[in-house]
Amino acid sequence: MTDDMTKTREIKALVFDVFGTVVDWRSGVAREAQAFLSRHAPGLDPFEFADAWRREYSPAMEEVRSGRRPYVRLDVLHRENLVKVLSRRGIAGVPDAQVDALNLAWHHLDPWPDAVEALYRLKRRFIIAPLSNGNIRLMVDIAKRASLPWDAILGAEVVRAYKPSPRVYSETAEILGIAPAELCLVAAHNSDLAAARQCGLATAFVARTTEHGAHQKTDLEAQEAWDFVVDDLLALAALLGCTA
């Protein structure tokens, strides 16, 4: 407990992974895709479609991280990935306007039940912001829909690099004018936290065991001794002394 209290006193800002940690991307994308699929592929499960779309996420970003492609915002990658998924499932002849509209599914996501209240509590004591691979407009739209009370919008588009590139973490601390140890990444993904720790950030793991559905096999528990390990964001707020 003493170590937790010492670490808490050092922290000045909390930054959050968003997709999966703060918002439920899978249910939101499936909900938005359902009407589209009822017109163009009525036999296709919208959750399977959401999963297929998400599987293109990391490979697309790796093209940028590797330097094989200049930085482009995630909205662009999402649309390119959507076109790939439609093609692979034999869904052809969809007007561009409908593809554009479906691509906005990622802007219309709902928060996990604990997220909004927890963020308001944490905001009273800490600077809070997203540290997402999502672009600025995407993060703004999600925040407005979900009532997420960010103090700033930070992340990939601000530094023009995708996590887990080290500069995303180190430059975010520099932007906030604090030392890396004074910045804590909150995430449901062990790999994200590992990259942040290598850059000197504090780390908080929050379990989201149904991010990928009922049969999720990854990130079911903390895989390292992160600075804080909690079952939800309200528990993190309590641990950091941000009570109701």
N, C-alpha and C positions, 0 to 999 in steps of 0.2 A: 504493500500500500504506500509505503514511503517513496518507493521508486516512481509509482504512478503520480503521486503528488508533486514530486520534483519535476517530472516530465511535463505535467500540466502547467506548472509555473513558467516553463520555458516557452510554451506554445503561444503564439500571437495570432496565428491564422490557421484556418482549416480549409483545405480544398478537397473537392469531392469528385470522384468518378461519378458519372451521371447514369449512363445506360446500364441498368442492372443493379446499381447501388442505390440511386435515388429514385429512379423511375422504372416501371415495369414495361420494358420495350416490347417483349414478346406478345403480351396480351394486347397492347396498343396497336402494334403493327397488324396483328391478326384481325382485330376489330375493323381497322380501316380497310384491310384487304378483302374482307368478306363480301361487301357489295360489288367490288370490282370482279372478284372471282365468280360470283353468281351470274354475271353477264358473259364472262369470257372463258371460264373453266369451272363449271358448276360442280364437277366431281372432285375438285382439289381441296384438301383440308387447309383452311387459312393459317393454322398454326404450323403446319409443315411448310407452307409457303414462307411464313415469317422466318422459320429456322433456315430455310434455304437461302433466303436473302441475307440473313446475318452471317452465314458461313462465308460469304464473299467479302466480308468486312475486313478481316485481317490481311488476306492476300492483296487486296486493293491498296491498303495503306502501306504494305511492305514495298510496293513499287516506288512509293515516295520515300520511305525511310531508307531504302537502299541507294537512293540517288538515281535510279533508272528513270525517274519521272520527276519533274518539278512539282512543288507543292500545289495542290488544288484542294479546295474546301470539301468537307465531307458530303455536303449536298450533291456535289458533282459525282463523287465516287458512288454514293448511294444510287443515283440515277443510272449510272453505267452498270452497276451491279444488278439493278432491277431489270434492265434490258437483257442482261445475260440470263437471268432466271426465267424471264418470260420466254426467251428463245429456246432454252433447254426443255421447257415444258410444252413446246409447240403452240404457244399463245402468240398468234401473229395478227397483224392488221389493226392493232390498237392505236387509236389516234394519239398523237404526241400530247395533246392536252390532258388526256386521261392518264397517261404515264406520269406526266408532271404532277397531276393531282394525287396520284397514289404515292409518289415520292415524298409528298408532304406528310405521309403517315408518321414519319419520325418526328415531326413537329407537334404531334397531337397525343403525346404519351401522358399517362397518369402516374402520379407518385405512388410509391408504396405507402401503406396506411400510416406508418409511423413517421414518414419523412418530413412533412410540413411542420408539424408541431415541434419536432426535434430541431429543425433548422431555426425556427424562431427562438427557441431556448438558447441554442448555441450562439446565435447572432448577438445576443445581449452581452456576451463576454469576448467573442472572437470575431475577427474578420472572416467571412465565409464567402466562398466562390466556387463555381465549377472548375474542375481541371479535366476537361473532357476532350475527346477527339472531335466532338461536334463543333461545327463552326458557330460564329457569334450569333447570327440570325436564328439558327436552329436552337441554340441555348436560350435565347430571349423568348422565342415562341413557346418552348416547353415551360419556361419559368412563368410566363403569363397564364398559360392554361392551368398549370399545377399550383400556382400561388407560391412559388419558391422564392424566398426573400433574400436573394443574393445581394451582396455588397458590390460585387463587380462580376464581369464575365471574363474569365481567363481560360486558357487552354490552347489547343492546337493552332487555331487561326491567329492567335495573338503572337505566338512565337514562330509560326509557319513550320511546324514540325509535328509529327505524330508520336504519341506515347507508344512504346516505352523509350523513345530517344531521350538520352540524358538531358538535353537542353530544355525539354519541356518542363522538367522539375526545377533545374537550377535557375533558368531564366525567370520562372514564375516567382521564385523567392526574391530574385533581384528586382523584379517589377514591383513587388510589394515592399521593398526596402527593408527586408529582414534576412537574418541568417537562415540557411537551410534547416538547421535544428529547431528554428522557431516556427517552421511550417509543417503541418501535419496533413498527409494525404489520407483520406478516408475512402476505402474501396472494398468491394466484395470479391476482388480478384487478386490472388496471391502474386501473380506475375507483375501486376501494376505496382504493388507495394514493394516487391523486391527491387524493382528499378528505382523507385523513389528512395528507398533506404540506401542504395548505392550512391545516391547523390546527397546523402546526409539528412534527408527529411525524416521526421517522425512518422509513424505509421499506425493506422487503425483499421483493423479488419472487421467488417460487418457481414454476418452470414446472410446470404440470399439464396437459400437452398432450392428455390423453385424458379430462379431466373430463366432457366432453360426448360422449364416444365417439371412434371412430377418425377421424371426419370433422370434428372440431372446427375451427372457423374463427376463433375469438376467443381472445385472451390466450395466443397461442402463444409470445410472447416479450415481453420488457420493452419498453414503448413510450416510456418516459422514462428518464433517468439516475437510477434509484433508488439509494439509498445502498448497497444490497447486491442483487446479482442472482445467483441460484443455480439449479441444476437440481433440487435436492431439499433436504430439511431437514437431512440429514446434512452436506451441503456448507455450509449456513448455520452449523451448529454448529462445524464446523472453522474457518470464516472468522472466527467470533467467539471462537475460542480454547477451545472446549469439545470437547476430544478424548476419546476413549474412556478 
